[in-house]
Amino acid sequence: MLNVGMSDCGEKNKNYIAYVLRMPDVRVTVLSKKNIEKIEECDGLLLTGGADVSPELYGDWADETVEIDSERDGVEFRLIEEALLKKAPILGICRGLQVLNVYFGGTLVLDLEKYYGRNHRAISDVEDRYHDVELTESSSLMNFIKTKRGKVSSSHHQAADRIGNGLKVVARALDGTVEAIEGTATATEKILAVQWHPERMRHDDPFASGALDVFKLKLSGNNKENTLNGG
């Protein structure tokens, strides 16, 4: 059974756990400051949604729109570092995409609505916004989703701006907002991150299942490597 480590996002953990458990023969270990060392026992890492990444980490400063969690930034940077050392696959969702982009030297838009007039926030606490995204054809995500355009669940006010080293954009909203990134280098080849919320979409929606299918493929490949190497 594969063990997926997941960054702790509090009360919404259950949504992400249920999403990961759509895959067979998988268990989830929720990772926080209290048990961060358990990443060593995990076959892959899921970085979840939540508070904003500290702007200081990408050379900016917070304005009134930003709500940060510096402790979580530190925990997730450590989790990313350990996953990379293990060559374990990483799937980022919403904040997960943003923290990966920052980790690899990229930057973020502090607030899409304030600086670009784009509204990607949820409509309310119980209703997500939906909008179209377009995929890049030469991407792992496109190989599984098999359709270039679709609607996704949106609940964020920040987004990737300058893209980090070893990453590329593989999906954008129609207004140009970055919606998915993948790794392009040896160190990042097992990374996929989406700005939308597949865990809050229908199971049979390809934009929900596709991201999980890519992660599952990378997980199974990683497990075979570990078996061959005696892991």
ROMARLUM-145794 format. One line per 8 residues: number of its first residue (from 1); their letters; for each residue x, y, z of N, C-alpha, C. Coordinates in steps of 0.2 Angstrom, whole numbers, always signed. Layout:
N
NUM> a> X,Y,Z,X,Y,Z,X,Y,Z; ... .
END
This chain:
231
1> mlnvgmsd> +4,-6,+0,+0,+0,+0,+4,+6,+0; +3,+11,-4,+7,+17,-5,+4,+22,+1; +9,+26,+3,+8,+31,+8,+9,+38,+5; +4,+42,+5,+4,+49,+3,+4,+53,+9; +10,+57,+9,+10,+62,+14,+6,+69,+12; +3,+72,+16,-2,+78,+15,+0,+83,+20; +1,+89,+17,+2,+95,+22,-5,+96,+25; -4,+98,+32,-10,+99,+36,-13,+106,+34 .
9> cgeknkny> -20,+106,+32,-23,+112,+31,-29,+113,+36; -29,+109,+41,-35,+110,+46,-41,+107,+45; -47,+111,+45,-53,+108,+45,-55,+105,+38; -51,+107,+33,-52,+105,+26,-48,+99,+24; -44,+96,+29,-41,+90,+28,-45,+84,+25; -51,+84,+27,-55,+78,+25,-57,+78,+18; -57,+84,+15,-59,+85,+8,-53,+82,+3; -47,+84,+5,-41,+81,+2,-39,+74,+3 .
17> iayvlrmp> -41,+72,+9,-40,+64,+11,-45,+60,+6; -51,+63,+6,-56,+59,+2,-54,+59,-6; -51,+64,-8,-48,+65,-15,-43,+60,-16; -38,+60,-12,-32,+55,-13,-35,+48,-12; -40,+46,-8,-42,+39,-7,-47,+37,-13; -48,+41,-18,-51,+39,-24,-46,+34,-28; -40,+34,-26,-35,+30,-29,-35,+23,-24; -34,+17,-27,-34,+11,-23,-28,+10,-20 .
25> dvrvtvls> -28,+6,-14,-22,+4,-11,-18,+10,-9; -21,+15,-6,-17,+21,-4,-19,+23,+3; -15,+25,+7,-16,+28,+14,-13,+35,+14; -16,+39,+19,-14,+46,+19,-11,+47,+26; -5,+51,+26,-2,+53,+32,-2,+61,+32; -6,+64,+37,-6,+71,+37,+0,+73,+41; +4,+78,+38,+10,+80,+40,+10,+88,+43; +13,+89,+48,+13,+95,+51,+20,+96,+55 .
33> kkniekie> +20,+102,+58,+27,+103,+62,+28,+97,+67; +22,+94,+70,+23,+89,+75,+26,+83,+73; +25,+81,+66,+27,+74,+64,+30,+75,+57; +34,+80,+56,+36,+82,+50,+41,+76,+47; +44,+73,+52,+49,+68,+50,+46,+62,+47; +39,+61,+47,+36,+55,+44,+36,+56,+36; +38,+62,+34,+39,+62,+26,+43,+57,+24; +48,+55,+28,+53,+50,+26,+50,+43,+24 .
41> ecdglllt> +43,+42,+27,+40,+36,+26,+35,+36,+20; +34,+42,+17,+29,+43,+12,+32,+42,+5; +28,+39,+1,+29,+38,-6,+28,+44,-11; +24,+49,-9,+22,+55,-12,+20,+60,-8; +19,+66,-10,+17,+72,-6,+12,+76,-10; +6,+77,-6,+1,+82,-8,+2,+88,-4; +2,+94,-8,+2,+100,-4,-5,+104,-5; -8,+105,+0,-15,+107,+0,-16,+115,+0 .
49> ggadvspe> -22,+117,-1,-24,+124,-1,-24,+127,+6; -24,+134,+6,-25,+137,+13,-22,+144,+12; -19,+146,+18,-17,+153,+18,-11,+155,+13; -10,+162,+12,-5,+164,+8,+2,+163,+10; +6,+162,+5,+13,+161,+6,+16,+168,+8; +21,+168,+12,+24,+174,+15,+27,+178,+9; +25,+184,+7,+28,+187,+1,+36,+188,+2; +38,+189,+8,+45,+189,+10,+49,+184,+6 .
57> lygdwade> +46,+178,+5,+50,+172,+3,+51,+173,-5; +47,+178,-8,+49,+179,-15,+50,+187,-17; +53,+190,-11,+55,+197,-12,+50,+202,-13; +44,+201,-10,+39,+206,-10,+37,+207,-3; +32,+211,-2,+30,+213,+5,+22,+213,+5; +19,+211,+11,+12,+210,+12,+8,+217,+11; +2,+216,+8,-2,+222,+9,-8,+220,+12; -14,+224,+12,-20,+222,+16,-23,+216,+14 .
65> tveidser> -22,+214,+8,-25,+208,+5,-22,+201,+7; -16,+201,+10,-13,+195,+12,-14,+193,+19; -15,+186,+19,-15,+183,+26,-11,+177,+26; -5,+177,+30,+0,+172,+29,+0,+168,+35; +4,+162,+34,+5,+157,+39,+12,+155,+39; +17,+159,+42,+24,+158,+41,+26,+151,+44; +23,+148,+49,+25,+142,+51,+24,+137,+46; +18,+137,+43,+16,+132,+37,+21,+133,+32 .
73> dgvefrli> +23,+139,+30,+28,+140,+25,+34,+136,+26; +37,+136,+32,+43,+133,+34,+42,+125,+34; +36,+123,+36,+35,+116,+36,+34,+113,+29; +31,+117,+24,+30,+115,+18,+36,+115,+14; +41,+120,+15,+47,+120,+12,+51,+114,+14; +51,+112,+20,+55,+106,+22,+52,+100,+19; +45,+100,+18,+42,+94,+15,+44,+93,+8; +44,+99,+4,+46,+99,-3,+53,+96,-3 .
81> eeallkka> +58,+99,+1,+65,+97,+1,+66,+90,+2; +62,+87,+7,+63,+80,+8,+60,+76,+3; +54,+78,+0,+51,+74,-6,+56,+74,-12; +59,+80,-13,+64,+80,-19,+70,+75,-18; +72,+75,-11,+78,+71,-10,+76,+64,-11; +70,+62,-9,+68,+55,-10,+65,+54,-18; +65,+59,-22,+63,+58,-29,+56,+56,-29; +52,+58,-24,+45,+57,-23,+40,+62,-27 .
89> pilgicrg> +35,+59,-30,+30,+64,-34,+27,+69,-29; +26,+75,-32,+23,+80,-28,+17,+82,-32; +11,+83,-29,+5,+86,-32,+3,+92,-28; +3,+98,-31,+1,+104,-27,-6,+106,-29; -10,+108,-24,-17,+111,-26,-18,+118,-23; -20,+122,-27,-21,+129,-25,-15,+132,-22; -15,+133,-15,-9,+136,-12,-3,+131,-13; -4,+125,-14,+1,+120,-16,+5,+122,-22 .
97> lqvlnvyf> +1,+124,-27,+5,+127,-33,+9,+133,-31; +6,+137,-27,+10,+144,-26,+16,+142,-22; +16,+138,-17,+22,+137,-13,+27,+133,-17; +25,+129,-21,+30,+126,-26,+33,+131,-30; +29,+135,-33,+32,+140,-37,+37,+145,-34; +35,+147,-28,+40,+151,-24,+46,+147,-22; +45,+140,-20,+51,+136,-18,+56,+136,-23; +54,+136,-30,+59,+136,-35,+61,+142,-38 .
105> ggtlvldl> +60,+148,-34,+62,+154,-36,+57,+159,-40; +51,+156,-40,+46,+160,-44,+43,+166,-39; +38,+169,-42,+34,+175,-38,+27,+174,-39; +23,+177,-35,+16,+177,-35,+13,+184,-36; +7,+184,-39,+3,+190,-39,-1,+191,-32; +1,+196,-28,-2,+197,-22,-10,+196,-21; -13,+200,-26,-20,+199,-26,-23,+201,-33; -26,+195,-36,-28,+196,-43,-33,+201,-45 .
113> ekyygrnh> -38,+202,-40,-43,+207,-41,-40,+214,-40; -36,+216,-35,-33,+222,-34,-28,+224,-40; -24,+220,-42,-19,+222,-47,-21,+220,-54; -25,+216,-55,-27,+214,-62,-35,+214,-64; -39,+216,-59,-46,+216,-60,-49,+209,-62; -46,+204,-59,-48,+197,-60,-51,+194,-54; -57,+191,-54,-60,+188,-48,-60,+181,-49; -56,+177,-45,-56,+170,-45,-58,+167,-38 .
121> raisdved> -60,+171,-34,-62,+169,-27,-69,+165,-27; -70,+161,-22,-76,+157,-21,-82,+162,-21; -88,+160,-23,-94,+165,-23,-96,+166,-16; -95,+160,-12,-97,+161,-5,-93,+155,-1; -95,+154,+5,-91,+149,+9,-94,+142,+7; -99,+142,+4,-102,+135,+2,-103,+135,-6; -101,+140,-10,-101,+139,-17,-95,+142,-20; -92,+137,-24,-86,+139,-28,-88,+143,-34 .
129> ryhdvelt> -83,+147,-36,-84,+150,-43,-81,+145,-48; -84,+144,-54,-81,+140,-59,-80,+144,-66; -74,+143,-69,-72,+146,-75,-68,+141,-79; -68,+143,-86,-64,+139,-91,-57,+140,-90; -53,+134,-91,-46,+134,-92,-44,+131,-99; -38,+132,-101,-36,+129,-107,-29,+126,-106; -28,+120,-108,-22,+116,-107,-17,+117,-113; -11,+116,-111,-6,+115,-116,-6,+108,-119 .
137> essslmnf> -6,+107,-125,-6,+100,-128,+0,+96,-126; +6,+99,-126,+12,+95,-124,+13,+94,-117; +8,+91,-113,+9,+91,-106,+6,+84,-103; +8,+82,-97,+6,+76,-94,-2,+76,-93; -4,+82,-91,-11,+83,-89,-15,+82,-95; -13,+85,-101,-17,+84,-107,-18,+77,-109; -12,+73,-108,-12,+66,-109,-18,+62,-106; -20,+65,-100,-25,+61,-96,-32,+64,-97 .
145> iktkrgkv> -32,+71,-97,-38,+74,-97,-41,+74,-104; -37,+74,-109,-39,+73,-116,-44,+78,-119; -44,+83,-116,-48,+89,-119,-45,+95,-117; -45,+100,-122,-41,+106,-121,-44,+111,-116; -51,+111,-116,-54,+116,-112,-59,+113,-108; -60,+116,-102,-65,+114,-97,-66,+119,-91; -71,+117,-87,-73,+122,-82,-70,+119,-75; -67,+123,-71,-64,+121,-65,-66,+125,-59 .
153> ssshhqaa> -66,+122,-53,-68,+125,-47,-62,+130,-45; -64,+136,-43,-59,+142,-42,-61,+145,-35; -56,+145,-31,-57,+148,-24,-50,+151,-22; -47,+156,-25,-41,+159,-23,-41,+167,-25; -36,+170,-22,-35,+177,-24,-28,+179,-26; -24,+174,-26,-17,+175,-28,-16,+170,-34; -10,+170,-37,-8,+166,-43,-1,+166,-44; +2,+161,-48,+9,+162,-50,+10,+167,-54 .
161> drignglk> +16,+171,-54,+17,+176,-58,+24,+174,-62; +30,+176,-60,+36,+173,-63,+36,+166,-61; +37,+162,-66,+37,+154,-65,+44,+152,-63; +44,+148,-58,+50,+145,-55,+55,+141,-59; +61,+140,-57,+66,+137,-61,+64,+129,-62; +64,+127,-68,+63,+120,-69,+55,+118,-69; +51,+123,-70,+44,+123,-70,+41,+126,-77; +35,+124,-79,+32,+127,-85,+25,+127,-84 .
169> vvaraldg> +22,+132,-87,+14,+133,-87,+11,+128,-92; +6,+124,-89,+3,+119,-94,-5,+121,-94; -7,+126,-91,-14,+128,-91,-15,+135,-89; -19,+138,-92,-21,+145,-90,-29,+146,-90; -31,+151,-86,-38,+153,-87,-38,+158,-93; -44,+159,-96,-45,+163,-102,-42,+170,-101; -42,+172,-94,-39,+179,-93,-32,+179,-92; -29,+173,-93,-21,+173,-93,-19,+170,-86 .
177> tveaiegt> -23,+170,-81,-20,+167,-75,-18,+160,-75; -12,+159,-72,-9,+152,-72,-13,+148,-68; -15,+142,-71,-19,+137,-68,-16,+130,-67; -10,+129,-70,-7,+122,-69,+0,+123,-71; +5,+120,-67,+12,+119,-69,+14,+112,-68; +20,+111,-72,+23,+104,-72,+30,+105,-72; +34,+100,-69,+41,+101,-69,+44,+99,-76; +50,+102,-78,+53,+102,-84,+60,+99,-83 .
185> atatekil> +63,+99,-77,+70,+97,-76,+70,+90,-72; +76,+87,-72,+77,+81,-68,+74,+81,-61; +76,+87,-58,+74,+88,-51,+67,+89,-50; +63,+91,-55,+56,+93,-55,+51,+89,-59; +54,+84,-62,+50,+80,-67,+44,+76,-64; +44,+75,-57,+38,+72,-54,+34,+77,-50; +34,+83,-53,+29,+88,-50,+24,+90,-54; +18,+90,-52,+12,+93,-55,+8,+97,-50 .
193> avqwhper> +6,+103,-52,+2,+107,-47,-4,+111,-51; -10,+111,-48,-15,+114,-51,-18,+120,-47; -20,+125,-50,-23,+131,-46,-30,+129,-44; -34,+125,-47,-41,+124,-46,-41,+119,-40; -47,+117,-38,-49,+112,-33,-52,+106,-35; -48,+101,-38,-51,+95,-40,-54,+91,-34; -52,+92,-28,-55,+88,-23,-63,+91,-21; -65,+96,-24,-71,+99,-23,-75,+98,-30 .
201> mrhddpfa> -73,+94,-35,-76,+93,-41,-79,+86,-41; -83,+85,-46,-86,+78,-47,-81,+73,-48; -82,+67,-46,-77,+62,-47,-75,+60,-54; -80,+61,-58,-80,+59,-65,-78,+65,-70; -77,+71,-67,-74,+76,-71,-67,+75,-73; -65,+76,-79,-58,+74,-81,-53,+79,-78; -56,+85,-76,-51,+90,-74,-50,+89,-66; -54,+84,-63,-53,+82,-56,-49,+76,-57 .
209> sgaldvfk> -51,+71,-61,-48,+64,-61,-41,+64,-64; -40,+69,-69,-34,+69,-73,-28,+71,-69; -29,+76,-64,-23,+78,-60,-21,+72,-55; -26,+68,-53,-25,+62,-49,-22,+57,-53; -24,+56,-59,-21,+51,-63,-14,+52,-65; -12,+58,-66,-5,+60,-67,-1,+58,-60; -4,+60,-55,+0,+59,-48,+0,+51,-47; -5,+48,-49,-5,+40,-48,+0,+37,-52 .
217> lklsgnnk> +1,+39,-58,+6,+36,-63,+13,+38,-60; +14,+44,-57,+21,+45,-55,+22,+42,-48; +17,+41,-44,+17,+37,-38,+19,+29,-40; +16,+26,-44,+17,+19,-46,+24,+18,-49; +26,+23,-53,+33,+23,-56,+38,+24,-50; +37,+28,-46,+41,+29,-40,+42,+23,-36; +36,+19,-35,+36,+14,-31,+40,+8,-34; +40,+7,-41,+43,+2,-44,+51,+4,-43 .
225> entlngg> +53,+10,-44,+60,+12,-43,+62,+10,-36; +58,+11,-31,+60,+10,-24,+61,+2,-23; +56,-2,-26,+57,-9,-26,+63,-12,-29; +65,-9,-35,+71,-11,-39,+77,-9,-35; +77,-4,-31,+83,-1,-27,+83,-4,-20; +78,-8,-19,+78,-12,-12,+75,-8,-7; +71,-2,-9,+67,+2,-4,+61,-1,-2 .
END
